[in-house]
C-alpha cells in the first residue's frame, strides 16, 4: 500500500520515537482516518455530563495504560474525562463535586508504587471527612501469589471512606490477567455513572472523528503472565564475580522457541518449581530485569542474578529461594518463565541521550538498552554509571563495557567501587562530581534511568539530583524537587527499583 519512499520515511520516523510517542502517533493517524469519514456528517454532540477524574498509581505502566482505556470509554459515553498520575496529587486538589476513578497497582507485599508513596502518606494524614461528598470507584491490580493481594487499593479504599468519600460501586481487584476482565469493568462503571446522572438511553457508539486518546497495547496470552508461562533451556551460566569477591552474581542465558516478544525494560517472571517445603502453595514468581537485547540476542533472554544470602538465627547462612534455584542451574536445564511488560521503563527516542544509573544487578536493563540502541543505530548518546564493591572482582560485564567504549556505543562510563578506598563512594557521588556535565545533558533533553535497590540507593540518587538542580540551575530545594517531578511526568526520569 505504501511506496518504497513512504515506507522508508515511516521506518525513519518509527526509529526516532519512543513508545509513548508511537502510541500517540498511532492514535493521531487513526483519528485522522476516521475524521475524513466523518467529515460533512458532523460529529455527535457530547452529552451534558459531569467530569470524571481518573487517578492512577503505577510501577510498570499497567494502570497508566488502563487509565487511557477508561478515559476512552467515559468519553464515548459523553462524560468529560481526564487521567492523572497521583504522584503530585494533593488531597485538597481532588474535586469533591466531580466523580473519581482510582486505578491502583500494588508493589511488593501490599505497598503502593514508589511514585505514589507521597500521595498515600498525604491521604493517611488528612483529616476525617476531608473529602466528604466525593463519589468514586476503585480498581486494584495485583498478583494473587503475594500474601497481601491488591493491598494498596484496599488501603486507599478504606482511607477515602474515612475521609467521607462514597464508593458508587464495589471495589474490583484483578490478578495478573486483568486485561481480560477490565473491558467488562469499564462498561459496568460507565453504566453505573449513567444511572447516577439519570441517563437511561442505550449506550451510543463513540463518534467517529479525531480522537487524541492514545491506546496502549498490553500483550496477553501464552508467555505474558504467570498463568501461561513458556519453557526455555539454559544455554550458558557463569559467575560474573572473581574469586576475591564476597558476592556471587550469575549471568544466565536462556533460549526459547515460543513466539513471544519482549522489549528493553521488560522483566522475566521466573516460575519456581515446588519443593518439599512448598508442596501445597504456589510460590510467587520472581521478576528479574532482562539483560539482553531483543534485536541483538534474538531468541534468548539473559538475566543478571545475585545470589541472595542471610544469616539464620543459629548463625548459619541461608539463601534466597529464587536466586539459589537460578544459581544452581546447569547448561541444558529447562526453566519456565513469562514476560512481565513494563510500559514505562523503555528505550529513549533514537536521538535522545540517556543517563543510565545501575549499581550491582541494576546494570542488567542497561546492558539491554546499550546493545539494542547499537543494533538499531540510535544517534543518542549513552552514559552508564555503575557501582559495586571492588573493581578487580565486582566489575560486572567489564569486558563488554570496555568494548562499548572503544566502539563508541557508550560515550561515558563512570564507576563507583565503594570498598576500594577509605571513604565509601557510591553512584550518587559520581553524579555530584559530574554535576555540570549532567546538567548539560539534561538541558539537552536527556532521559535519566535508575535501576536497583529502592532504599537507600534510589532515594540517595533523588537527593543528589535535587542538590545538583538546586546549584546548577540556581533553584530553591523545593523548585529543584518540582523540576525533578516535571522530568518524571515527561518520562525523562524513570525508575525500576525494588
N, C-alpha and C positions, 0 to 999 in steps of 0.2 A: 504493500500500500504506500510506503514511503520510498522515494527515490534514493539513490546512494548518498547524495549530498545531504538530504534531510536526515537520513539515518546517522550520518557522521555528526551532524550538528546535535542530534538528540543524545548520542553517546558522549559527546564532549560536555554537554550540559549536565548529564547524569553524573559524570565523574567529578564535577565541581560542587555537587550538592551533598549535604549531609542528609540523614534520614528524615528529620523533621521538614527540611526544605523540599525533599522529594514528595513527601506526603502532601504538602501544601500545593505544589505544582500539580500533583495528580488531581486533587480536588478542584483546583482552578480550571484545568482543562476539561474536566467532566462538567463543571458548571457552564463553561463557555459553550460546550456542545449542546447541553440542554437549553441554554439561553437562546440559541439560534432557533431551536424547535419551537420555543415558547414565544418568540418574537411575533408581535401582531395579535397574539391571543390574549395578552395581558396576564400578569401574574395574579394568582389567587390572593385576595387580601388576607392579611393575618387577622385572626380573631382578637378581640379586645380582651386579652387575658393578662393576668399579672406576671411579674417576673419570678423566675426560679433561679436561684444561685446554686451552682454545682461546685462543691468544695471537695478536693481530692488530696489524699496523703499517700505518697508513693515512694518506693525504694528503687524499683526497677522499671517503672513506667506503666505497669498494668492498669492501675486506677486512673492514671492520666489518660491513657488510650480509651478506657471505658467512659471517662467524662465526655469525650468527644462524641461517642455513640449516644449517650444520654442527652446531650445537647441537641443532637440532630433529631432525636425522637420528640423532644419537647417542642422544638421549633416547628417540626412538621405538624404538631397538634395546635399550633397557634400561640404557644407560650413564648414569652421573651426569656431567653436563657443565656447564661454566661458561666464559663468554668474558670475556677481559680484554684491554685495550689494554696494549702493552708500555711505554707512556710512563713509568710509575713502577716498572716491574718490575726487581727486583734479582736477580742470578744466584742468590744464596743463597735467594731466595724461590720458586724453581722446584722443586717436589717431585720428587725423583728416583725415588720409588716409585709415581708416577702417570704415566699417558700424557700426551703433549702433542701438540697440533697447532698448527703455526705457519702463519699466513696473512700473507704479507709482500708489500706493494706496493713497487714501485721508483719512485723520483722522480728525474727528470732522467737523467743519464748513470750509471746503476747505483747511485745513492745511496739510502739509506733515507729514508723520510718524515722531515720535520724533527722531529716529536714523538717519533720513535724513535731519534734520534741518541745520546742518553744511554745507552739500553739497548745499542745496538750497541757503543758505546765500552766499556761495562762488560763485555760479553761478550769483546771483544778483550783486555781487561786481566786477565781471570780466569785462574787457574792451570790448567794441564793437568789433565784428569781431575776437574775440579770438579763435573761433572755425570755422573759415571760411574754407569751404571745407568738413565739416562733413556732411554725409548723414545719416539720422536717421528716425526711426519710433517711434510713441508714442502710448501707450495704457494706459488708465486710468481705475482704478477700484474705484467704489464709491457706493453711495446709493442715489437714486433719491428723497427720502423723505427729505433729507437735502436741505436747501435753495441754497447752493453752491454745485453743483454736479461735482465731479471729479476736484475740484479746483486746487489741487496740480499738476495734469497732464497738465491742460491747462496753468497754470502759467509757468511750465517748458518749454512747447512748445514755448511760447512767448519769454522766455529768450534765449532759444537755437537759435531761429531765429534772435534775436538781436545780438547774438554772431557770426552770419554768417552761422549757420547750416541750412541745407535744408532738409525738410521732403520729403522722397521719396514716401509717401502715406499719405492719410488723417488720422488725429488723430482719434482713436477709443475710445469711452467712454462707459463702460459697468456697468450695475446695479448689484445688488446682485446675479442675476442669470448668472453671467459672464461665469461660467463653461460650459453652453450650447452654448455659442457663440464663445469662444476662439479657438476651433479647426478650424473653418472656417477662422478666422482671421489669424491664423498661416499659413494655406495653402495660403491665399492671400498674406501674407508677403513674403513667400518663392517664390511665383510666380513673385512678383514684383522685388525681388532681382535677380531672374533668368533673367528677362528682361534686367535689368541694366547691368549684366555681359555678356549678349549675349547667354545665354543657352536657346535654343528653343526646346530642346529634351523633350519628355514626361517625366514626373517625374518617376524616378526609385524607386523601393522598397528599403528600407534600407537594407544593407547587414546583413545576419544572422551571428552572431558572438558574441564576448564578448563585451557587451555594459555596460560601467561603469556608464552611466547616470541613477540616481535613478528616481523613479516616486513618486508622492505624490497623495494620494487618497483624493479627495475633495468630501465629502458626498453631494449629491444633492437630490432633490425631496421633498416630503412632510416632513415638520418638520425641514428643514435646511435653509430656507430663509423666510423673512417676507411675500413673495408672497404665501407661502404654510405653514401657521402655523398649530399647533396642539392644542388640548384643554387639559387642566388639571384641577384638582379640588384641592382647598386649603384644606389640611389636618390639618394644625396647623399654628398659627401665634402668636408670643409672642414678647413683647418688651424686649430686652436684657439689657437695661439700668435700674438702680434702680431709686427710686423716687427723689433722690437728684440731678440727672443728668440734665444738660442743653440740653441733646440730646435725641432723640428717634430713636433707631436702632432696626429694626424688623428682626427676624428670621422667614422665611416663608417656609413652606414645601408644595410642590405641587406634587400630584400623577398624573400619566398619564398611559394610556393603549396602546398608539400607539407604533409601533415598531421603536423607534428612539434610536440612540446611541450617547452618549456624552463621552468625555474624560476629565480628570482633566486638568484644564486650560481653558476649553471652557466657553462661556458665554451663558446666556439665553436672547434672544431678546423678550422683553415684548411688546405685541401688545396692545396699549392703545385704549379703546373704545372712540368713538366720542361723545362729549358732545355738549351743545348748542353753545359754543364758537368756535368749530371747526367742524361745520356741513359739510363744503364742502371739506376741505383739509385733507389729511392723515397726522396724527401725526407721527413723526419719532419714530420708536421703540426705547426703552431704553435698553441698554445692561447691564446686571448685572453678575458679576463673579459667577459661580456655586460653592456653598459651600459644596456640597455633594459628596460622593464617588460613582462612577457608580457600583462598586462591592459591597460595604457595604450597600448603600442605594438604592438598586435595585428598579426600577420603580418610582423613585422620583427625583426631583431636589429641592435643598434648596438654598435660597437666603438670603443675608445679606444686608438689605436696610436701609440706613439712611434717615430719613425724612428731606428733604432739605427746608430751610426757607430763607426768605429775607425780607427786610424792604421796604414797598411801599413808594411812595412819600408823602403820607399823614401820615406816621408813623405807619401804621398798618402792621401786619405780613402777608406775602404771602408764599405760599408753592409751591414746585416743582410739576408739573403736574403728573409726573410718580410716584414719591415717595409717594405723597399724595394718589394716586389711590391704590397703593400697601398697604400702611399703614392702609387703611380703609377696606381692605378685611376681610371677616369673614370665619370661617370654613364652608366648603361646597360650597363656591363661585366658579364659573367657570372662568378660565382665559386662554387666548390664548398666545402662546409663540412659539419660534423656537430655535434651537441650532445654535449658531454662533461659528463656528470652529476656534480654534486658533492652528496653526501649529507650533508655536514657543514656547509658554509658556506651556511646557509639563513636565510630571514627569521625574526626573532623572533616570539614569540606576539603576538597582537593588542594586548594591554595591557602588553606588556613594553617598557621603554625600551631604546634601542640607542645605543651609543657606537661610531662608525664612524671608524677611523683609516686614511686613504688618501692618502698623498703621491703626486704625479705621476699616472701612469696607474693607480695603486692606487685612485683615486677611482671607477673605472668601475663596479664592482659596487654601490657605494653610491648612485650615480645610479639604478640599477635598484631598489635597496631603497626609496629615498625615493618614487619615482614609484609603485611597487607598493603601498606602505603607504598612500599618499594615496588611490590608486584604490580600495583595499579598505576604507578608512575605519578603519584601525587607530587605537587610542587611545594606544598607546605613544609616548613622546617620541623624537625623533631628534636626536642630537648629532653633527655632522660636523666632523672635524678634517682639514684639507687643508694640504699644504705643497708648495712648489716654489721656484724661484729668485727671480723678480721678480713683484711684484703687478701691475704695469702690462702685462706681456706673457705671463705664465705662469699666470694665474688661470683654470684650465680650468673651463668651464661657469659662468663668473662670473654672467652674467645669470640663469641658471636658479636658482643658489643664492640669489641675492638675491630672486627671486620666491618661492622656497620659504620664505624667512624672512618675507617680507611676508604670506604666506598661512598661516603657522604650520604648514606641513607639515614644516619642520625648526624646532627650538626653540632650538638653539645652534649657532653656527658659529665655529670657531677656525681661524686661518690662521697658517702659519709660512713666511714667504718668506725663505730663508736668505741671499740676497745683498743685501737691502735695508738693511742696517746693517753696521757694522764687525764685530760679533760674530755669527757664524752662528747662526741659530735654526731648529730642526727640530721635528717634531711631538712628539717626546718632551719637549721643553722646554715646550710648551704643556700637556702632561699635568701636568708638575710645577707649573706656575703655577696650574693649576686643581685641585690635589690634593684639597682639601677637598670641592669640589663633585663631583668624580669619585667620591670615596669614598661620598658620599651617594647617588649614582646606583647604584653597585654594591651598597651595602647595601639599596637599594630593589628589587633584583632585575634590574638592567640587565645586558644582554649586551654584551661588548666584541668588536669585529671589527677585524682588521688585514689590510690588503691592500697588496702592494707588494714591494719588494726584501727578500729574506731577510737579506742581510748588507750593511751593518750595520743597516739600519732596524729590522727586526722584533726583532733582538736588543737594540737600544737601547730599544725600547718595552718589552720584557720587563724590562730593568733598571730603567727608570723606574717601571713598575708595582710591582715588588718594593720599590723605595725608598718609593713612596707608601704601600703597605700597611704597611711597617715603621713609618713615622712616624705615619700616621693611625690605625692600629689598635694601636699600641704592641707590635709583634711583633718577634721576632728576625728577622734576614735569612733564616734557614732556615725559620722558620714562615711568613714572608711568601711565600717561594717555594712552600711547600706550599699556602698559600691560593690562589695563582695556579694551581697544578696542580689544585686542587679545582674552581676555576671552569672549567678546561678540561674536566675529566671531566663536569661538569654541562652542557656545551655552552654555557657562558656566556663563554668566551674562545676565539675561533675565528679561525684564520688561513688566508689564501690567499696564500702568499708564493712567490717564485721567484728 
